Amino acid sequence: GDVIRACRRKGGGASDSDLQDIEWNIGLLEEIRSHGIKKLYFTSKRVERWFNRLFPESGDLKKMTLISPSAQSFRALYHDPGY
């Protein structure tokens, strides 16, 4: 499931910052627990922050943020001066 149940995008952009009129999926944690899920994978740090803000009682779950396949993430990962 997604943290966001419904939203609109301004300007047709693909960035999370282009989301507006967000309707949060407030039943998501209940769904996760009812299926015995113990580990969550997030598609971005922002999504993980949204989840943790929406469900502060989810600290018992293991959480991991995946590297996004977006070009922006690739540039940030491989064009770091310390790389």
N, C-alpha and C positions, 0 to 999 in steps of 0.2 A: 504494500500500500504506500501511498504518498502522504507526506505531511500536509500537502495542500490538496483540498478536495476539488476546488474550482478557483479560477482566476482569469484575468484578462492580461494581455501583453500590450504595452504601449509602444507605438512605433514599429511593431513587428520584430523587435529585437529578441535574441535568444538568451540574453543575460537574465540572471535572477533579479537584477536591479530593475528590469523592465516589467516586472510583475506588478499588477495593481488589482484592487478589489478582491483581495485574497480571502477565501473561505477556508479556514483551517479544518483539517480532518480530526476532530476532537475524539473520535472513537478509535483511533489507530492503536493506541497503547492497549486498550481492551482487546482488540483483535489480535495483536501480537501475543499477548499473554494467553488468550484462549487457545492459540495454536501451539503453545509450548516453545515459542521461539526464544532463544537465549542470546543470539548474536545478530547485530544489525550492521549493514553496510550502507554508507551514505555516499551520494554522488558528488558532494561538495561539503566544505567546512560550513558554509552558510546553511545548508540543509540540516546538518548536524546541530548547529546552534539553534535553529528554529525548533527542531525536535526537542532538544534539552530545555528550551524555554517553555514549550507547550506541555512537556511532561517531565517536570523536575523530579518526580518520584521514580524515574526510570534508571537510576544509578546502578541498579543490580545487573543491568544488561551489558554485555560486551559490545563495544561500538568501534567501528573502523571506517575511516573515510578513504574512499578509492580515488585514484588519480583520474581526473576527468579526461575523456578523449578529445576535448576541445583544443583547437589550435592555441588559444590563449593559455591554457594550462601547460601545454607542451612547451611554449616559449618560456613561461615562468620556470619550469622545471630544468630545462636544458640551457637557458641563457643566463643563468645565475652566474655572476662574476666569480663566485667561489667554487664553481663546478670544475 
